[in-house]
Amino acid sequence: MVDSLARERTARTRRRSVSLYQPTQDGRIFPVEPEFSNLAEERLHLKQRLAAACRAFALEGFDYGFAGHLTIRDPEFPELYWTNPMCVHFANVKVSNLILVNHAGEVVEGDYAVNRAGFVLHAAVHQAHPDILAMCHAHTVYGTAFASLGRPLEPISQDAAAFFEDHVVIKDEAGQVAVEEDAGPKVADWFKGVKAAIHQNHGLLTASRHSIEAAAFWFIALERCCQQQLMVEATGTKPVLVSPEKSRYSREHVGSEYIGWLHFQTIWDGLMKTQPDMLD
């Protein structure tokens, strides 16, 4: 059963890995999506990328006390997910201090406690959507500010068009501290077929059916788009929007899971050169 799931996951990945950015120059260096010979190898890869995603969030200044949680489903035990430890700064997260948590919020591997908000929201989404492999959430400046408006992002650019008709605004439980267990399923219901959510009076969430790299990059991108939207609106001039037709074209070609993964490879390259301790 595990082998068949792994084969299907690989097949889905290959079907998605087509884009305008796919090079045609034979022999040139270009990132290639990994294949694994066993589950232990895949697990280590996922944990390394999760640690890297946390470091990327630190570089972006997404820290806010102990708030913020990133998760990736375990390849062998899909009912469990790896996440960053409670009260460890994103800049200090590494492979060795990640924790493995179940849907009941119990730590089954690792020394640290789990962030309860991470358990309530992420566990609910992972449990309700078996296809979602990874999730990201942090209390960011611009995303939280934009979330207070309770409306979707507008396609004011190609970057913003990557989220066109691929994100939702969640108004359920708006402003409520996300530690009550009944809040999780209500939020989870909104994640059908989209890669991002703007939770009113709370902030941004992204989900990926491909990789933690895609979830992390699209979170970074969404925060940036929220910042740009707020800057444009501050001018008092209504922006010219990308048309729905062109927005959909951009979303399909520059807003896919694969493109999110591909963008993150640049971040991975930089982190490997400057913060190799994340692999410890």
C-alpha positions as CSV (number, residue, x, y, z in Angstrom):
1,M,0.0,0.0,0.0
2,V,2.8,2.4,0.9
3,D,4.7,1.6,-2.3
4,S,1.6,2.3,-4.4
5,L,1.0,5.6,-2.7
6,A,4.6,6.6,-3.3
7,R,4.3,5.7,-6.9
8,E,1.2,7.7,-7.3
9,R,2.8,10.6,-5.6
10,T,5.7,10.5,-8.0
11,A,3.4,10.2,-11.0
12,R,1.4,13.3,-9.8
13,T,4.6,15.2,-9.4
14,R,5.8,14.4,-12.9
15,R,2.5,15.4,-14.4
16,R,2.8,18.8,-12.7
17,S,6.5,19.4,-13.6
18,V,5.8,21.2,-16.9
19,S,6.1,24.9,-17.3
20,L,7.3,27.8,-19.5
21,Y,10.5,27.7,-17.4
22,Q,11.3,24.1,-18.3
23,P,14.7,24.3,-20.1
24,T,15.3,22.6,-23.5
25,Q,19.1,22.9,-23.4
26,D,20.4,19.4,-23.0
27,G,23.2,19.1,-20.5
28,R,22.6,22.4,-18.7
29,I,22.4,22.6,-14.9
30,F,18.7,22.8,-13.8
31,P,16.9,21.7,-10.6
32,V,15.4,18.2,-10.9
33,E,12.7,17.0,-8.6
34,P,14.0,14.2,-6.4
35,E,13.3,10.5,-6.5
36,F,13.9,8.3,-3.5
37,S,15.0,4.7,-3.2
38,N,13.4,4.3,0.3
39,L,11.1,6.0,2.7
40,A,13.9,6.9,5.2
41,E,15.7,8.8,2.4
42,E,12.5,10.6,1.5
43,R,11.8,11.5,5.1
44,L,15.2,13.0,5.6
45,H,14.8,15.1,2.4
46,L,11.4,16.4,3.7
47,K,12.8,17.3,7.1
48,Q,15.8,19.1,5.5
49,R,13.4,21.2,3.3
50,L,11.1,21.9,6.3
51,A,14.1,23.2,8.2
52,A,15.1,25.3,5.2
53,A,11.6,26.7,4.9
54,C,11.8,27.8,8.5
55,R,15.1,29.5,7.9
56,A,13.6,31.2,4.9
57,F,10.8,32.6,7.1
58,A,13.5,33.9,9.4
59,L,15.2,35.7,6.6
60,E,11.9,37.3,5.6
61,G,11.3,38.5,9.1
62,F,8.2,36.4,9.6
63,D,8.9,35.6,13.2
64,Y,6.5,36.9,15.9
65,G,7.3,35.3,19.3
66,F,6.3,31.7,19.2
67,A,3.6,32.3,16.5
68,G,4.0,30.6,13.1
69,H,4.1,26.9,12.2
70,L,5.1,24.9,9.1
71,T,4.1,21.3,8.5
72,I,4.9,18.4,6.2
73,R,3.2,15.1,6.1
74,D,5.4,12.1,6.9
75,P,5.8,9.9,3.7
76,E,5.4,6.6,5.6
77,F,2.9,7.5,8.2
78,P,0.5,10.0,6.5
79,E,-1.5,10.5,9.7
80,L,1.6,12.1,11.2
81,Y,3.3,15.4,10.3
82,W,6.6,17.1,11.0
83,T,6.6,20.6,12.3
84,N,8.8,23.3,13.9
85,P,9.2,23.1,17.7
86,M,7.4,25.4,20.0
87,C,9.4,28.5,21.1
88,V,12.4,27.9,18.9
89,H,13.1,30.8,16.6
90,F,12.8,30.1,12.9
91,A,16.5,31.0,12.5
92,N,17.4,28.1,14.9
93,V,15.2,25.4,13.5
94,K,17.2,22.4,12.2
95,V,16.5,18.8,11.3
96,S,17.4,17.5,14.7
97,N,14.9,19.6,16.6
98,L,11.9,19.1,14.4
99,I,9.0,17.2,16.0
100,L,6.6,14.6,14.7
101,V,2.9,15.2,15.7
102,N,-0.3,13.3,15.3
103,H,-3.8,14.7,14.6
104,A,-4.6,14.6,18.3
105,G,-1.8,17.1,18.9
106,E,0.5,14.6,20.6
107,V,4.2,14.7,20.0
108,V,5.3,11.2,19.0
109,E,8.9,12.0,18.2
110,G,11.1,14.8,19.3
111,D,12.0,16.7,22.5
112,Y,10.0,19.9,22.2
113,A,6.4,20.7,22.7
114,V,4.0,21.5,19.8
115,N,2.4,24.9,19.2
116,R,-1.3,24.3,20.1
117,A,-2.5,26.7,17.3
118,G,-0.4,24.7,14.9
119,F,-2.2,21.5,16.0
120,V,-5.7,23.0,15.8
121,L,-5.4,24.5,12.3
122,H,-2.8,22.3,10.6
123,A,-4.0,19.0,12.0
124,A,-7.5,19.8,10.9
125,V,-6.5,20.6,7.4
126,H,-4.2,17.6,7.1
127,Q,-6.9,15.3,8.4
128,A,-9.7,16.7,6.2
129,H,-7.6,16.8,3.0
130,P,-5.3,13.7,2.6
131,D,-4.0,15.3,-0.6
132,I,-2.5,18.3,1.2
133,L,1.1,17.5,2.1
134,A,2.4,20.8,3.6
135,M,1.1,23.9,5.2
136,C,2.5,27.3,6.3
137,H,1.2,30.0,8.6
138,A,2.9,33.0,10.3
139,H,1.8,36.3,11.8
140,T,3.3,38.6,9.2
141,V,3.0,42.4,9.0
142,Y,1.4,42.9,5.6
143,G,-0.6,39.7,5.4
144,T,-2.2,40.3,8.8
145,A,-2.9,43.9,7.8
146,F,-4.5,42.9,4.5
147,A,-6.5,40.1,6.2
148,S,-8.3,42.7,8.3
149,L,-10.0,44.0,5.1
150,G,-11.7,40.6,4.6
151,R,-11.4,40.5,0.8
152,P,-9.4,38.6,-1.8
153,L,-6.2,39.8,-3.4
154,E,-6.6,41.6,-6.7
155,P,-4.6,40.7,-9.8
156,I,-2.6,43.9,-10.0
157,S,0.5,42.2,-11.4
158,Q,1.7,38.9,-12.8
159,D,2.8,37.9,-9.4
160,A,-0.6,38.6,-7.8
161,A,-2.3,36.8,-10.8
162,A,-0.6,33.6,-9.6
163,F,-3.2,33.6,-6.8
164,F,-6.2,34.5,-9.1
165,E,-9.1,32.1,-8.3
166,D,-6.6,30.1,-6.3
167,H,-7.1,31.5,-2.8
168,V,-10.1,32.1,-0.5
169,V,-11.0,34.6,2.2
170,I,-12.0,32.8,5.4
171,K,-14.4,34.7,7.6
172,D,-15.3,31.8,9.9
173,E,-13.7,32.3,13.4
174,A,-12.4,35.7,12.3
175,G,-10.3,37.2,15.0
176,Q,-10.7,34.3,17.4
177,V,-7.6,32.9,19.0
178,A,-7.0,29.7,17.1
179,V,-6.6,27.2,19.9
180,E,-10.2,26.0,20.2
181,E,-10.5,22.6,18.6
182,D,-13.8,23.3,16.9
183,A,-12.2,26.2,15.0
184,G,-9.9,23.8,13.0
185,P,-12.5,21.9,11.0
186,K,-14.3,25.2,10.1
187,V,-11.1,26.6,8.6
188,A,-10.2,23.2,7.0
189,D,-13.4,23.2,4.9
190,W,-12.2,26.2,2.9
191,F,-9.0,24.5,1.6
192,K,-10.6,22.4,-1.2
193,G,-8.6,22.9,-4.4
194,V,-6.8,26.1,-3.4
195,K,-3.3,26.9,-2.4
196,A,-3.8,29.8,-0.1
197,A,-6.2,31.4,2.3
198,I,-6.6,34.9,3.8
199,H,-8.1,34.4,7.3
200,Q,-9.9,37.6,8.2
201,N,-8.3,39.3,11.3
202,H,-5.7,36.6,11.5
203,G,-3.4,36.3,8.6
204,L,-2.2,34.1,5.7
205,L,-2.1,30.3,5.2
206,T,-0.8,28.3,2.3
207,A,-1.2,24.6,1.5
208,S,0.6,22.4,-1.0
209,R,-0.2,19.1,-2.5
210,H,3.3,19.0,-3.9
211,S,5.9,19.9,-1.3
212,I,6.9,22.0,1.7
213,E,9.0,24.1,-0.7
214,A,5.9,25.1,-2.7
215,A,3.9,25.9,0.4
216,A,6.7,28.0,1.8
217,F,7.4,29.9,-1.4
218,W,3.8,30.7,-2.1
219,F,3.5,32.0,1.5
220,I,6.4,34.3,0.9
221,A,4.9,35.4,-2.4
222,L,1.5,36.0,-0.9
223,E,2.9,38.2,1.8
224,R,4.7,40.2,-0.8
225,C,1.6,40.6,-2.9
226,C,-0.3,41.8,0.2
227,Q,2.4,44.4,0.7
228,Q,2.2,45.6,-2.9
229,Q,-1.6,45.8,-2.8
230,L,-1.5,47.9,0.4
231,M,1.1,50.2,-1.2
232,V,-0.9,50.7,-4.3
233,E,-4.1,51.4,-2.4
234,A,-2.2,54.0,-0.2
235,T,-1.7,56.1,-3.4
236,G,-5.4,56.7,-3.6
237,T,-5.4,55.6,-7.3
238,K,-7.3,52.6,-8.4
239,P,-4.8,50.1,-10.0
240,V,-5.3,48.7,-13.5
241,L,-6.1,45.0,-13.1
242,V,-4.9,42.1,-15.2
243,S,-7.8,40.8,-17.1
244,P,-9.5,37.5,-15.8
245,E,-8.3,35.7,-19.0
246,K,-4.7,36.8,-18.7
247,S,-4.8,36.2,-14.9
248,R,-5.8,32.6,-15.4
249,Y,-3.1,32.2,-18.0
250,S,-0.5,33.6,-15.5
251,R,-1.9,31.4,-12.7
252,E,-1.5,28.3,-14.8
253,H,2.0,29.0,-16.0
254,V,3.6,30.9,-13.1
255,G,1.4,30.0,-10.2
256,S,1.6,26.2,-10.2
257,E,2.9,24.0,-7.4
258,Y,5.9,23.1,-9.5
259,I,6.8,26.7,-10.1
260,G,6.6,27.3,-6.3
261,W,8.9,24.4,-5.8
262,L,11.2,25.7,-8.5
263,H,11.3,29.2,-7.0
264,F,12.3,27.7,-3.7
265,Q,15.4,26.1,-5.2
266,T,17.0,29.5,-5.3
267,I,16.3,30.0,-1.6
268,W,17.7,26.5,-0.9
269,D,20.8,27.3,-2.8
270,G,21.4,30.4,-0.8
271,L,20.7,28.7,2.5
272,M,23.0,25.8,1.7
273,K,25.9,28.2,1.3
274,T,25.2,30.4,4.3
275,Q,23.4,28.2,6.9
276,P,24.4,24.6,6.4
277,D,23.9,24.0,10.1
278,M,20.1,23.7,9.4
279,L,20.9,20.1,8.3
280,D,22.3,19.1,11.7
